[in-house]
Amino acid sequence: MENYLDFSQSQSNFMSTINKQDTLKLQPINISSSSNTQESFVPNNLIYENHIQNGLGQETTLNNLIQKNLYSERVYAKQETNKKSIENEIKNDAEMKKDKEKQNKPSKNLKTIIPLFKPIFNESAVFSVDASKIEIINKPTDYYNKIKEQILQAKHRVVLTALYIGIDQVDLIQTLHKALAECKTLRVTILFDCLRGTRTSNSGESSVTLVAPLVTAYPDRVEIALYHTPELTRPLKMLLPQRVNEIIGLFHAKIVISDDNLILAGANLSTEYFEQRQDRYVFFGNATSLSDYFYDLAITLTKISYQLAPQHTLIPSGPDPTTNPVQFRQTAFHALDSFLSNWYARTQALRDQLNEFADMNLKEQSKSDDTESTLTNQSDVEYDNDCDMYSAVSDMSEETTTIETKEPENTNKLPKLSKDTDTIVIPMLQMKQLNIRENERLMEVIMNIIDSNSDYWKNLFITSGYLNFTNEFKKVLNEINTEVDIVCAAPQANSFYKGSGLSANIPAFYTYFEKQVHDGSAKKDLELRIHEYVRPGWTYHAKGLWASYKDPETGELLPNVTILGSTNFGRRSMNRDVEAQVLMITDNKKLQKDMANEIKNLLNYTVLVDNETFNKEERYVPLKVKLSTYLFQNMF
């Protein structure tokens, strides 16, 4: 949630900056009948839910039952009560024994986790990637160096999308100039938010003034677009000053593309994010299809955004979102719907392979579970953790019939996804203002998959720079059967710590939201821990989710599922901003260890939250802040 809370100028200059007006002239275009249109935005539903209720009525007549006298009836009732009591006691003992056995039972070990995610293969585009070409970047300086390296190596295309580009990023612009000058086939596309990108500093500088020379120098090879939310119409925009109007909604996706390479991150393109602001960054090397997907997404969004002309003016590409938001939504939805439909069709072959792969593996897993269950009933079972699946070793005598566990006969016949592929990536876009809600739709399914396999996944690790979870997400966390760790920014790691004016209340907002999550889990005695990032001179902005299993060989927790991208899992991400993130599922051990190291790096500068944390004087949340959260919680 950088929105209006992220800014490059100092806090002391806020009041002088907040009243400045846009320095760029917006030139509307004439659209036939657009000013008179009264159409309502009713896009085609992507999902249809059918609720079918079946009822069955059946009457019985007491007169047809065997009659008993009063005495025998009472004796019968008492006998039945005693019988049920004994049965319940036996049942409870059995359940307690079963629970105890389950606790002592080692972690379930799977050959592959990919089949477990079959419920979402048919819900979005799906990609296979080479795990050996995936690099987890841990430091902001390394992230910046990677961006510049990729720009200079590109021969065909470079795409940069972010909330904004910092006005101090002259070095980044010079790198783009150099790449364009040295490679005549290179084309550059830059997409950022219109409100944040045109916010001016005291000297009148903005993201637009920084990148404008690129368009002037290379008008045929550079495209710069600024997305504007349809929620902020012209009358409202005239009332709200710069910086404040950004609370309405923003473009928030962070994508870097260099030919067939892709970086997905949560960081913006400014010095703070490149030096002392911790975030997440993942590099996908030689990921042609996945890079094509996000390139196509960026181009689709540029076509519905303002274009920066060589004369340094902003021109709408179609219906103006500030004057004709209804038609803009229609146009934007149909463009994005076509984009999603196209990529769903383009990935159908892999989807078919995944479904077949999942069906065969789940079938064999079911057979293995049935065999294991039979063995368990016949004897005491020892679990060999050196095997990929549970293997049972019986102590039965020679006279006892022995059931052997055999490897599935058709193991070698399982369909291969692609050469050396063991990692699947599924994009999840969230643009509620345009009725694109993949993240909202798939998150519940993902969490249910993790929860229903809590005997395998032992830990859920979540991080957000702005801890303002939706009620739905908090409900899931309160009901999940695995332990949960959450990392968020401590007040002093928030970029508005000790700010002035409106900004001064921001850390208190998030303290209040954090306390709600903490208290909610404490009431239900859940295994949920909150860690706060505290590092002198640094702020915290990382976002993501990891699901980890226990390695049977080392006992360490290894994540093999992660969600990465721009979303903060909060109300604002779900309701107001344009977000892009992916679900990544991997069986690759090296990548799992790299992700485990990523978590360790985030935890290096954290402290554990307890009840005393919120009793400290500096954690006092004023009543006005508490009341404001009910009115403006979707804006943070």
N, C-alpha and C positions, 0 to 999 in steps of 0.2 A: 504494500500500500504506500507507494511513494506519493501518489496523488498530490494534493496541495501541500503535503507535509514535507516533500523533498525539495530542497532549494539550494542553489549554489551561493547566493549572497548571504551575508551574515545576518544574524537575528536582529542586530541593532538597526539594520537598514530596512526592516520589514515594513514599518508604517509608511516610509517614504516610497516604497516600491509598490505597495498594495493598491494604490490608486492610479498607477500608470496605465495607460490604454495601449492597445495593440499598435505597434508601429507599422504593421503591414496592412495594406488595403485589401480587403476581401472583395473580389469582383464576382458577383453572382452572374449566373448565366440564365438565359431565358429557356424555359422548358415548356413546351406546348401544354396548355391546360393544367399545368402543375399548380398554378396559384388558385385555381378554382376547384381543384379536385376535393371531393368530400369522402373519398374511399376510406374505409377503415382497414387497418392492417390486420388481416386474418390469414396468416401463413398456413400452409399445409402442415398438418400435424405429422411429426416424424414417427410418433409412437401412438398406438391406439391401445387403450386399456379396456378390457371387457370384464365386467363383473357379473357373474352368473350365480344366481342363488337357486339351489335345489332343495326342495322340501319333501319330506316323506311323512305322511300321517298314518298312524296305525292305532286302531281301537282294540281294546281288550275288555272282556266282560268278567268281572269278579265272580259272578254266579257260576261260571264254567270252571272255576278253580276248585281244588279239593277243599272241602269244608273241614275246619278244625274247631274243637270246643275251646273255650276261653283258656283253660289250663294248658292244654297241649300247645296252644298257640303261643302262650307266654314261655313255656319251656323251649319250644322251637326257636323263638326269637332269641332267648338267652343263649341257646346253643350256637345259633348263627353268629351272635355277637362275639362269643368266646372264640369261635372258629376264625372269624374275620380278624380278631385281635391277634391271634397266633399267626395267621397268615401275614398280617401286616408287619408283625415283629420279625418273622423270617425274611420277608421282603426287604425290610429296612436293613437287617443284618447283611443280606446279600448285596444290597446297594452300597453299604459302607465298605464291605470287603472289595467290591468292584472298584469303588473310588480309590481305595488304598492301593489296590493293584495297579490302577491307572497312574497314580502318583509315582509308584516305584518303577513303573515301566519306562524304559528308555525312550528318548525322542524317536518318533517315527522317522525313518530314513527312506527317502524316495530316490529312484533312479532319475526321475525327471519331474519337475513341478508344472511343466507347460500344460499337460492335460487338465490340471485343476482349474485352469482359467478358460475352459471351453465356453462357459456361459457368456463371455464377452467377445469371443472371436467374431461373432456375427453382428456385433453392435457398432463396429467402427472399422476404418482402414487398419490393416495389420501389416507389419514389416518384420523380416528377419534380418539381423545384422551380425557382423563378424565381431565377436567379443574381443578378439585380440587387437582390434583397431579402436577400441573404446578406451579413452583416457580420462580418469577422474582428476580434475585439477583442484588443488586444495588452497592455493594462495591467490589473492587478487592480483598481485604483480605478475604471476605466471599466466593468469587469464589474459591480462592486457598484452603481454608479450606474444601469447598464442594468437590473439586477434591480428596483431600487426604482421606476424609471420604468415598467417593464412592470406591476408590481403596481398602481400607482396608475391606470394606463390601463385595466386589465382591467374588463370589464363582466359576464362570465359565469363564468370559471374561472381559478384560479391553482393551479398545482402546483409544489411544491418538494420535490425528493428529493436526499438527500446522505447521507454517512456520519453526519454530525451537524450540529447548529447550535451554534455557540459560545455559551457562557453569557454572553459580553459583548455579544452581538448584540441589545441592547435596541432599538436604532434600527430594525433589520429588523422586529422584532415590532410596534413602534409603527407602522411603515409598513403592515403587514397590518391592524392595528386601524383605521387611518384609511381604508384602501380598503374594508373591510367596513362601516364606519359610513356612508361616503358612497354606496355602491352596494348597494342592498338585494337585487339579483339575483346578486351575486357569491358564489361558493362557493370555499372554499380546502381543498386537500388537501396535507398534509405527510407525507412518508414518510422515515424514517431508520432507522438500525440500532438494535436494542434494546440490545445490549451497550454500544456506544459512547454511545448516547443516554441511558442510565441511569447511566453512570459519574459519580460525584459528585466535586466539588471538596472542598477542606478545609472549606468552609462549607456543604456539603451540597447545592450547586446542580448542576444537570445540564441537558441539552437539554430534558428533559421538564418540569422545573420552570419553564423559561423560556417554553415554548409553552403550558403548561396553561391560563393565563388566557384564551387564545383560545377554547378549548373551553367554558370556563365562560361567557364572554360571548356566544358565538354557537354554541350546541350543535347547532342545525339546519343551520348553514352551514359549519362547520369540522369536518374529519375529520383526525385525527392518528393515524398508524399506525407501529408499530415492528416491523420484520422481525427474526426471530430464527432463526439457523441451526439446522437439525436435527442438526448434527454435535455440538453442545454439549448433551448431555442433562443432566438434573438431577443425577445423581450426580457427573458430571465438573464441573459448574458449582459444586457445593458444595465441591469440592476446590480449584479454581483461583480465586484472588482476582480482583477487578476489574482491568481493564487487561491482565492476563496472559491471561484467558480469551478475549480478542479475537483471539488468534492462530489460533483454531480456524476462524473464518469470519465474514464480515461482509457487510452490504449496502453496495455501493460505488458504485452508479449516481448520476450527477449530472445532473439534468434540471430545467429551469425552463420552465414553460408559462404563457403569459398569453393567454387566448382562442385565437387562431389563430397566435400567435407562439411560437417555441421557442428555447431556448438549451441547447446541449449543451456541457458543460465537464468538466474534471477536478478542479475545485476544490470544496472544502467551504464551508459557509456560516459562516465564522468570520472574525474580524478579521484574523488572520494571512494568510488567503487573499485578503483584500480590500485588503491594503496592501503587504506585502513578501514575498510568496511567488509566484514566477512559475509560471503555468499556461497552459492553452489554453482559449479560449472562442469559440464560433461562434454567431452569432444568425441564425435563419432567420425572416424576416418573412413574414407572410401565407402560411405553409406549412400550410394547413388539414389536408390528409390526413396529413402527417407529424406534426403536432401531435396529431391525433386518435389516431394509432398510439401515441405515447408517453403520452398521457393514458390510453388504454385499458390500456397496460402498467402504469402506476402504480396504477390502480384494481384491476387483477387482483392485483397484489402486496399491496395493502392488505387485500384480502379473505382473504389467508392469513397476515396479520400480527396482532400484538396491537393492540387499539384502546385509545386513551386516553379513558376515560370522563370525564364532567363532574366526577365525584367524585375525579378524579386517580388512578384505579386502572387497571391494564392488564388487559384481558380478551381472551383468545384468540378469534379469529373462527371457529375450527374446531378440528381436532385440535391439541393443544398440542405444539409441536416439542420441548419439553424432557422431556415424559413419554410421548409417543406419536409418536416420530420416523418410524416406518414408515408409519403412516396419514397423517401430515402430508406426507410425500414423495409418497404416492399422490395425495392431494388437490391438492397444489401442482402436481404434474406435469400432471394432467388439466386443471387450470385454465389453465396456461400453454400446454399443447398445443392446447386449444380456442382460446385467444387467437391463437396462431401460425397455426393452420389457417384461422381466420376472416379474418385479414388477408392470408393468401396468396390466398384466394378473392377478397377485395375488390380486390386489385391485379392480377387476372388479365387484365383488358382492357389495361392498360398493358404487362404482361408479353408479351402477344401482339403488341402493336405493336413492342415492343423487339426481339423475336425476328425479326419480319419486317424491321424496319429493319436489324438486324444481318446477316441473310442476304443482303439486296440489296446492302448496302455491302461486305460481305466478298467477294461475287461480283464486284463491279466492281473491287475492289482486286486480286483475283486476276488479272483480265484485264489490269489496268494493269501488274502485276508481270510477267506473261507477255510483254507488249509490250516492256517495259523490258529483259527478258532477251534477247529477240530482237535488239533494237537493240544491246545490249552485245556480242553475238557478231559483229555485222556491222561495227562501227566503234568508234572511240574515242568515248566518250560524255562530254558535259559536263552537269553537273547545275545546273539553274536553281533556286536556293533561293528565288526570289521566288514560285514556284508552290506551290500547296497540296500537290500530289503530285509525285513525281519526274517531270521532263519531260526527254526526251532530245533533244539537238540534234546531228544528224549532220553530218559534214564530207564526206559522200559526193558524188561528182561527179554531173552530170546523167544520165550514162549508167547510173548505179547505181540500182537500184530503191530507192525511198525509202518507208519505212513511217512513216505519220503516226500520232501518238497523238491519238485523238479523245476528247472528253468522252463519258461514257456517255449513250446516247440517253434512258434512263429516269431520269436524275438528278432531274428535277422531279417524278417520280412516286413518289419515296421517301415512305413514310408519315411524317407528322409526329407527334411524340410528344404535343405540346400547344403552344399558342401561346407562342412565344418561349422554349421549353424547350430548354436545352442542358446541364442538370445532373441527374444521377441519384443518388439516395441509397438505399442498401440497409442496413437495420439488421442488426446481428450481436450477438445476445445470448449471454452465457456464464454459465451457472449449473450447473456440473457436479454440484453436490450435489443438483440437481433433474433431472438428465439432460437439460438444455438446453445444447447445445454448438455453437451456430451459429458463433461466432468461431473455435473450434478447427477446425471443419470447413471453413470458407471461407478461412481465412488461407493454407493450403497452395495452394489454387486461385489465389488472388490473386497470391501470390508466383511461382507458375509462369507466370502470364500475363505478369507484369512481366519475368521472366527470359527467357521465350521471345521477347520483343520488346526485347531489350537493345540492338538497333541503333537503337531509338527512344528508350527511357528510358535516360538517361545517368547518373542518380543516384538513389539510394534514401536518404532522410533519415529517421532514426528517433530518437525521444527518449523517455526514460523517467526518472521521478524515482527509480525503484528498479530498477537494472539487474541483473535476475536472470532472464535469458532461459531458456526451456525448451531442452532438448537438441535438440528438433525445430527450433526457431527458429534456434538457433545453426548447425545443420547446413545449413539453407537459406541463411543468410548466408555460410557457408563455400563454398557451391557456386554462388552467383549470379554472373552474368557482367557485372554493372554495378557501378560504384563505390558504396561505402556510407559514409555519415557517421552517427555516433551521438553524441547529446548526452545526458549524464547529470549528476547532481549531484556536484560535488567534495565531499570529506568535510566541509569547512567550510560547504557549502551544504545539508548534511543537517540536518534539524531536531533530530537527536540528537547533534550535534557537541559534544564535551566534556560529555556528559551523565553521570549517575551511575548506579551499579548496572548492571542489564541493558542499559539504553539506551546506555551508554558503548561497547559492542561493536558497535553497529549500523553505524556508518560503516566499520568494518573488514570486516564481512560483505560490504558492497557493493564495497569495494575488491577483495576476493578474487574476487567474481563478475566484476567489470570486467576484472581481470587475465586471467582465463580467456578472455574474449572477445578481448582484445588479443593474447594469446599464440597463440590458436588461429588467428587470421587471419595473424599474422606467420609462422607455420610454413608456411602455404600461399601466402605471398607475395601476399595479396589486397589489393585497393585498398579497404581498410577503415580509416577514421580514427575515433578516439574523441576527443570534445571534452568538457571538464568545465566546468560552469557555476560561475563564481566571481564573486560580487558582494557587496561588504561590506554586511552587515546583512540580506541576502536569503537565502531558501532556494529550492530548485528542486523543482517538482512536475509539470512539463509532460510530457504523453505524447501520442504520435501517430506517424504514418508518412506520408511524402510520396514520390511517384514523379515525377521531373522529366525533361522533354525539353529539348533545346537549341533555342531560338527561332532559326529560320533567318534572321530579319532582324537581330536584335540579338546573337545568340550567347549570351544569358543563359539560365540554367537556370530553367525555369518548371514548377512542379508542377501537374499536372492530375488527380492521384489522391491522395486522402488518407484516412486512417483517424483518426477522432477520437472521443473519449468518455472513459470511465473506466478502460480497461484499460492496464496497464503492460507488456504483452507478456511478463510473467514467469510463473513457476510458480504463484505465489499467485493471480494473476488467472485463470489457466486452471483451477485445481483447487479453490479455496476460496471465492472471493467471488462476489457477484452483480454482474455487470458489464453495462453497456449502451454500445454504441458503434455507429458507422455507417461504411460505405464511401461516399465521395463521389467521383463521376467527373464532370468538367466539361470542356466545350469552350469555356467563356466566358473570353476573354482577360483581362478585368478581374479576375475572381475568381482566375485563375491568378497574376496579378501581386500581388494582395493576399496570396495564400498564400506567394509568394516573399518578400514583405516580412515575413511572419510568421516565416519561417525566419531571415531576416537579424536580426530583433530578438532571437531566441533565441541567435544566434551572437555577438551584440555583447559578451556578458560571458563568453566561453568561452576556454579555453586548450587547445591541442592536446596530447594524451597521447603520450608516447614511452616507450622502455625505461627512461629515467632517472627517469621519474615514479614507478615502483614500487620504485626503489632508494633512495628517500629514507627517512630514519629515521622520519618521521611516517607513512609508508605501511606500516610493518611490521605484518604480520598474525600475531597469536599462534597457536600451534599449536592451542590450545583452540577458537579461532574456526574454523580450517580443518576440524577434526574435527566441529564443530557443524553446519557447512554440509551435511554428508552426512546428518545426522539430521533437521535442521529446515529444509532449503532450500525446501520447499513452503510454509513459513509466512512467508516473507519476499518 
